[in-house]
Amino acid sequence: MTTENQKLVLKATQLVKRYGHVTAIDGADFELREGEILAVIGDNGAGKSSLIKALSGALVPDAGEILLDGAPVQFKSPMDARKAGIETVYQNLAVAPSLNIADNLYLGREKLKPGILGKVFKMLDRKAMHEEAKAKLAELGLLTIQNIHQAVETLSGGQRQGVAVARSAAFAKHVVIMDEPTAALGVKESRRVLNLIRDVRDRGLSVVLISHNMPHVFEVADRIHIHRLGKRVAVIKPDTHSMSDAVAIMTGAMDPNEHPAGAFAA
């Protein structure tokens, strides 16, 4: 459970992004607190994807400011965000199916062997990567994946998502952003991924969850950021608002300021 006194890990103020005459982000604000799961919801075309792209370095805003741990940052690419400790799990997983689990965890961050073999001949330290990958999967309770040498294409959808989450959790220093992590998964596999999201939060990382699945959002989120017409219109809590309230605010049918006093949590 988060409180207003908790440290802000990631903050954005008055972000703007235009594509010609189309305004994708229209003075959007965003606040993510330490050790919380913040869900981001919004109707199609609300601009939430553009907001998340700006926070993860996939999009450079035209105006506004992003603060990480209170310091201004400018991400010009996803690699910049990754270097700053922000990891993203995309809806399409972004895993390499033909590679094994360990190789996927270290994809783009391969470890070289110590000494001349690594520095001169650029030989990979596969043994170290495989041992560390197994340890990281065990930390997140992914013990159902027995063989670290298994090709990812042989795993179920939920297990593949687990690998993607484990990779992000292993290298994130501040924030893990998850884009529709339970999309196209069955009930059992969705449950496993939701537990993973909690595990990541419990390890001290802050989680941004983008999802259209309202039951999942209300089950795991500490707070819910509602995006509409390119900006944040409300931040609510599952214990003060219902799913119907969230949908009504999201679609413009309810003014968040009209909700009973004390229920609105900005």
C-alpha positions in Angstrom: 0.0 0.0 0.0 1.5 3.4 -1.0 1.1 6.7 0.7 1.5 10.3 -0.4 4.7 10.6 1.7 6.5 7.9 -0.3 9.4 9.0 -2.5 8.6 9.8 -6.1 10.8 7.6 -8.3 9.6 8.7 -11.7 7.8 12.0 -12.4 6.7 13.8 -15.6 5.2 17.2 -15.8 3.4 18.8 -18.7 4.6 16.4 -21.4 3.6 17.3 -25.0 4.0 15.3 -28.2 2.5 16.4 -31.5 2.5 14.8 -34.9 1.6 17.5 -37.2 -2.0 18.6 -36.3 -2.4 15.6 -34.1 -1.6 16.0 -30.4 -0.8 12.6 -28.8 0.3 13.9 -25.4 -1.4 17.1 -24.3 0.3 18.5 -21.1 0.4 15.1 -19.4 1.5 14.6 -15.8 2.7 11.3 -14.3 3.9 10.2 -10.8 5.3 6.8 -9.8 6.1 6.2 -6.1 8.7 4.0 -4.6 7.7 0.3 -4.3 4.2 0.6 -5.8 2.3 -0.9 -8.7 0.8 1.9 -10.7 -1.7 0.9 -13.3 -2.2 3.1 -16.4 -5.6 2.8 -18.0 -7.3 4.7 -20.8 -9.5 4.1 -23.8 -8.0 3.5 -27.2 -6.5 6.7 -28.6 -6.3 8.2 -25.1 -2.5 8.7 -25.5 -1.4 6.3 -22.8 0.9 4.4 -25.1 2.6 7.7 -26.2 3.0 8.6 -22.5 4.7 5.3 -21.7 6.9 5.5 -24.8 8.1 8.9 -23.6 8.9 7.5 -20.1 10.7 4.5 -21.6 12.8 6.4 -24.2 11.0 5.2 -27.3 9.6 8.7 -27.9 11.1 12.1 -27.4 8.5 14.6 -26.1 8.3 18.1 -27.7 7.9 19.8 -24.3 7.7 19.0 -20.6 10.1 17.5 -18.0 10.9 14.0 -16.8 12.5 13.5 -13.4 14.1 10.2 -12.2 14.8 10.2 -8.4 14.3 14.0 -8.5 16.9 14.7 -11.2 15.9 15.8 -14.7 16.6 13.2 -17.4 16.3 13.2 -21.2 15.9 9.8 -22.9 16.6 9.9 -26.6 16.3 6.1 -27.0 15.2 3.0 -25.0 18.8 2.3 -24.4 19.1 5.6 -22.5 16.2 4.6 -20.2 17.7 1.1 -19.7 21.0 2.6 -18.7 19.1 4.8 -16.2 17.5 1.6 -14.7 14.1 1.7 -16.4 13.2 -1.7 -18.1 10.2 -2.3 -20.3 8.3 -5.6 -21.0 6.5 -5.1 -24.2 3.2 -6.7 -25.3 5.0 -8.7 -28.0 7.5 -10.0 -25.4 10.5 -9.0 -27.5 12.2 -12.4 -26.9 14.3 -14.4 -29.4 12.4 -17.7 -29.8 15.3 -19.7 -31.2 17.6 -18.8 -28.3 17.6 -20.5 -25.0 16.3 -19.0 -21.7 19.7 -17.9 -20.4 20.7 -16.3 -23.7 17.4 -14.4 -23.8 18.0 -13.0 -20.3 21.4 -11.6 -21.3 20.4 -10.6 -24.9 22.2 -7.4 -25.6 24.1 -7.6 -22.3 26.2 -10.7 -22.8 29.0 -11.3 -20.3 32.5 -11.9 -21.6 35.0 -14.3 -20.1 37.5 -12.7 -17.8 41.0 -12.0 -18.9 42.4 -12.1 -22.4 39.7 -14.5 -23.7 37.0 -11.8 -23.1 38.9 -8.6 -23.7 40.7 -9.7 -26.8 38.8 -12.6 -28.3 35.4 -11.5 -27.1 34.5 -15.0 -25.9 31.2 -15.2 -24.0 31.1 -16.5 -20.5 28.1 -18.8 -21.0 28.6 -20.8 -17.8 28.4 -17.6 -15.7 25.4 -16.3 -17.7 23.5 -19.7 -17.3 24.2 -19.9 -13.6 23.1 -16.3 -13.0 20.0 -16.7 -15.2 19.0 -19.8 -13.2 19.4 -17.9 -9.9 17.4 -14.9 -11.2 14.5 -17.2 -12.3 14.6 -18.9 -8.9 14.4 -15.5 -7.2 11.1 -14.8 -9.0 9.7 -18.3 -8.3 9.9 -19.5 -11.9 11.0 -23.0 -10.9 8.6 -24.6 -13.4 11.2 -23.8 -16.0 13.6 -26.7 -15.2 16.1 -26.4 -18.1 17.8 -23.1 -18.5 19.1 -24.4 -21.9 15.6 -24.8 -23.2 14.7 -22.8 -26.4 12.2 -20.1 -25.6 10.0 -21.3 -28.5 9.3 -24.5 -26.6 7.8 -22.6 -23.6 4.1 -21.8 -23.0 2.9 -18.2 -23.4 3.0 -17.6 -19.6 6.5 -19.0 -19.3 7.7 -16.8 -22.1 6.2 -13.8 -20.4 8.0 -15.0 -17.2 11.3 -14.9 -19.0 10.6 -11.4 -20.3 9.6 -10.2 -16.8 12.6 -11.9 -15.2 15.0 -10.2 -17.7 13.5 -6.8 -16.8 13.5 -7.4 -13.1 17.1 -8.7 -13.2 18.5 -5.5 -14.6 16.1 -2.7 -13.6 17.4 -0.4 -10.9 14.3 1.8 -10.5 11.3 0.9 -12.7 9.8 -2.0 -14.6 7.1 -1.0 -17.2 4.8 -3.8 -18.3 2.7 -3.3 -21.4 -0.4 -5.6 -21.4 1.5 -8.5 -19.7 -1.5 -10.8 -19.5 -2.9 -10.2 -23.0 -3.6 -13.4 -24.9 -2.8 -15.6 -21.9 -5.2 -18.1 -20.3 -6.5 -17.9 -16.8 -3.8 -20.0 -15.1 -0.9 -18.3 -17.0 -2.4 -14.8 -16.3 -2.5 -15.7 -12.6 1.2 -16.6 -12.7 2.1 -13.3 -14.4 0.1 -11.3 -11.8 2.0 -13.1 -9.0 5.3 -12.2 -10.8 4.2 -8.5 -10.9 3.7 -8.6 -7.1 7.1 -10.4 -6.7 8.8 -7.6 -8.7 7.2 -5.0 -6.5 8.1 -6.9 -3.4 11.8 -6.9 -4.4 11.7 -3.1 -4.1 11.1 -2.0 -7.7 8.3 0.3 -8.8 6.0 -1.2 -11.5 4.0 0.6 -14.2 1.2 -1.7 -15.5 -0.5 -0.8 -18.7 -3.6 -3.0 -19.1 -7.2 -3.1 -20.5 -8.1 -5.9 -18.1 -9.9 -4.2 -15.3 -10.1 -7.1 -12.9 -6.4 -7.6 -13.1 -5.8 -3.9 -12.6 -8.0 -3.7 -9.5 -6.4 -6.9 -8.1 -2.8 -5.8 -8.2 -2.6 -2.0 -8.5 -1.9 0.2 -5.5 -3.0 3.3 -7.5 -4.6 3.7 -10.9 -3.6 6.5 -13.3 -6.5 7.3 -15.7 -5.6 8.8 -19.1 -8.0 10.6 -21.4 -7.6 12.9 -24.4 -3.8 12.9 -24.1 -3.5 13.7 -20.4 -4.0 12.4 -16.8 -7.5 13.1 -15.6 -7.4 11.3 -12.3 -5.5 9.0 -10.0 -7.7 6.7 -8.0 -7.3 3.8 -5.6 -9.0 0.4 -5.8 -10.2 0.7 -2.3 -12.0 4.0 -2.9 -13.4 3.5 -6.4 -15.1 0.7 -8.3 -14.3 -0.7 -11.7 -17.5 1.1 -12.9 -16.1 4.4 -11.5 -12.8 3.9 -13.4 -14.6 3.2 -16.7 -16.9 6.2 -16.2 -14.0 8.5 -15.5 -12.0 7.0 -18.4 -14.8 7.6 -20.9 -15.8 11.0 -19.5 -19.1 9.9 -18.1 -18.0 10.8 -14.5 -16.1 13.9 -13.3 -13.6 12.6 -10.7 -14.2 15.8 -8.7 -17.9 14.8 -8.2 -16.9 11.6 -6.4 -17.5 11.6 -2.6 -15.0 13.8 -0.7 -11.8 12.0 0.2 -12.0 9.4 -2.5 -10.0 11.2 -5.0 -6.2 10.5 -4.6 -4.0 12.6 -6.9 
